[in-house]
Amino acid sequence: MSEEFLALRPEEVLELVGCDELNVQAEEQVFEAVLAWVRHSREERESRLPELMSKTRLPLCRPQFLADRVQQDELVRCCHKCRQVEYYNHHTALWHPVAPMKNKRCRHGAAAFGSNLYVAGGYDGSAFLSGAEVYSSVADQWSHLVAMNTRRSRISLVANCGQLYAVGGYDGQSNLSSMEMYDPETNRGVGPIRTF
């Protein structure tokens, strides 16, 4: 990172990062530049991280980069506003924050079922997870669910015929070829129910 970039004022970095004409090979470079700028004078600049991250086009980053670099970065993980979950209201074309999840996680499975959002498994930065949560859009709150029988990260979570299915994943030692089922009506899980 050039000394010239690291010496920019916060407003200049915000304008540069948010510029639609910014020419970079990959959005990952913008993320790394933002973190380098913040770390250059952390005490003064750390409070600007949420605003800078909102200008970074993270959806354009590779999924593996998001999981391995963004989710694991200590600055991002310590920034409460950077971990916020949001929903998009297609009627108003606006994003709105929702209540934070009970447990931090990345590489999890997610599926919508009715007016709820379910997340299961994942990785919290130090352990592979078997736990699951449900977000109620009506109550704007997350609740714990019964845990899966197997710890799973990088899983597919699918809603089908009134049930949720956690398929495949990685348990920290090997790739999984099993599947578990969860019944939202009874808050009970069954699994593994099949290997493939």
C-alpha positions in Angstrom: 0.0 0.0 0.0 1.4 3.4 -0.9 2.2 5.9 1.7 0.2 8.4 -0.3 -3.0 6.3 0.1 -2.3 5.6 3.8 -2.1 9.4 4.4 -5.5 10.2 2.9 -8.2 11.8 5.0 -11.3 9.7 5.9 -13.5 11.7 3.5 -11.1 11.1 0.6 -10.9 7.3 1.3 -14.7 7.2 1.5 -15.0 9.0 -1.8 -12.4 6.8 -3.5 -13.8 3.5 -2.2 -17.4 4.4 -3.1 -16.5 5.6 -6.6 -18.2 3.7 -9.4 -15.3 4.5 -11.7 -12.7 2.9 -9.4 -10.6 0.5 -11.6 -9.4 -2.5 -9.7 -8.7 -6.1 -10.8 -10.9 -7.5 -7.9 -13.0 -6.0 -5.1 -10.8 -8.0 -2.7 -8.1 -5.3 -3.3 -10.5 -2.6 -2.1 -11.2 -4.5 1.1 -7.4 -5.0 1.7 -6.8 -1.3 1.1 -9.5 -0.2 3.5 -8.1 -2.5 6.3 -4.5 -1.3 5.6 -5.7 2.4 5.8 -7.5 1.7 9.1 -4.6 -0.2 10.6 -2.1 2.6 9.6 -3.6 4.7 12.4 -6.0 2.4 14.1 -6.9 4.4 17.2 -8.0 7.4 15.0 -9.6 5.4 12.2 -11.2 2.3 13.6 -14.5 4.1 14.1 -14.7 4.8 10.4 -14.6 1.0 9.5 -18.4 0.5 9.3 -18.8 3.4 6.9 -15.9 2.3 4.8 -17.1 -1.3 4.7 -20.6 -0.1 3.6 -18.9 1.4 0.5 -16.9 -1.8 -0.3 -18.7 -4.0 -2.8 -18.3 -7.2 -0.8 -20.9 -9.1 -2.9 -18.5 -8.9 -5.8 -15.8 -10.8 -3.8 -15.3 -14.5 -4.2 -17.2 -16.5 -1.6 -14.0 -18.2 -0.4 -12.5 -14.8 0.2 -15.5 -13.7 2.2 -15.3 -16.8 4.4 -11.5 -17.1 4.8 -10.5 -13.4 4.9 -13.4 -11.1 5.6 -15.1 -13.2 8.2 -11.8 -14.0 9.9 -10.3 -10.6 10.1 -9.9 -9.4 13.6 -10.9 -5.8 12.8 -14.2 -6.9 11.1 -15.0 -9.5 13.8 -14.6 -6.9 16.6 -16.7 -4.3 14.8 -20.3 -4.9 15.9 -21.8 -2.8 13.1 -19.8 -4.9 10.5 -21.6 -8.1 11.7 -25.1 -6.7 11.3 -27.7 -8.8 9.4 -30.0 -6.8 7.1 -33.0 -7.5 5.0 -34.0 -5.9 1.7 -37.5 -4.5 1.3 -38.3 -4.7 -2.4 -41.2 -2.4 -2.1 -39.1 0.5 -0.8 -35.8 -0.6 -2.4 -34.1 -0.1 1.0 -32.0 -2.3 3.3 -33.0 -2.4 7.0 -31.0 -3.9 10.0 -32.4 -6.8 12.0 -31.6 -8.1 15.4 -28.1 -9.8 15.6 -27.8 -13.6 15.6 -27.3 -15.4 18.9 -24.0 -16.8 17.8 -21.5 -15.5 15.3 -20.9 -17.9 12.4 -19.7 -18.1 8.8 -19.9 -20.9 6.2 -23.4 -21.8 7.5 -26.4 -22.9 5.6 -29.5 -20.6 5.3 -33.0 -21.2 4.1 -36.2 -19.2 4.2 -39.4 -21.0 5.3 -42.6 -19.1 5.7 -41.8 -15.8 7.3 -38.7 -17.2 9.1 -35.1 -17.4 8.2 -33.2 -20.5 9.4 -29.4 -20.8 9.7 -27.6 -24.0 10.7 -24.0 -25.1 11.3 -21.1 -23.1 10.2 -17.8 -22.0 11.7 -17.3 -19.4 14.5 -13.6 -18.8 13.9 -12.5 -21.5 16.3 -15.0 -24.4 16.1 -17.3 -26.1 13.7 -20.9 -25.7 14.7 -23.9 -28.0 15.0 -26.2 -25.4 16.4 -29.1 -23.7 14.6 -31.1 -20.5 14.9 -34.3 -19.1 13.5 -35.1 -15.4 12.8 -38.7 -14.4 13.1 -39.3 -11.4 10.9 -42.5 -10.7 12.8 -40.8 -10.5 16.2 -37.4 -9.3 14.8 -35.6 -11.8 17.0 -33.4 -14.9 16.8 -34.1 -18.0 18.8 -32.0 -21.1 19.3 -33.2 -24.4 17.8 -32.3 -28.0 18.5 -28.7 -28.7 17.4 -27.9 -31.0 14.5 -26.3 -34.4 15.4 -23.2 -33.5 13.4 -21.1 -30.4 13.2 -21.3 -29.1 9.7 -19.8 -26.1 7.9 -20.2 -25.2 4.3 -23.6 -26.9 4.2 -26.6 -26.6 2.1 -29.8 -25.9 4.0 -33.0 -26.6 2.0 -36.7 -26.2 2.8 -38.9 -28.8 1.2 -42.4 -30.1 2.0 -42.5 -28.5 5.4 -39.1 -29.8 6.5 -35.6 -28.4 6.5 -32.7 -30.5 5.2 -29.0 -30.0 6.1 -27.0 -31.6 3.4 -23.3 -32.4 3.2 -20.7 -30.0 4.6 -17.4 -30.4 6.4 -17.0 -31.4 10.0 -13.4 -30.2 10.5 -11.9 -33.5 9.5 -13.7 -34.7 6.4 -16.3 -33.8 3.8 -19.7 -35.2 4.8 -22.0 -37.2 2.6 -24.9 -37.4 5.1 -28.1 -35.4 5.5 -30.2 -34.4 8.5 -33.8 -33.4 8.6 -35.4 -30.8 10.9 -39.2 -30.4 11.5 -40.0 -26.7 12.4 -43.5 -27.8 13.7 -42.0 -30.0 16.5 -38.5 -28.4 16.8 -37.1 -31.9 16.4 -34.3 -33.2 14.2 -33.7 -36.5 12.6 -30.4 -37.6 11.3 -28.3 -38.6 9.6 -31.1 -39.9 7.4 -29.2 -40.7 4.3 -25.7 -40.8 2.8 -25.0 -40.3 -0.8 
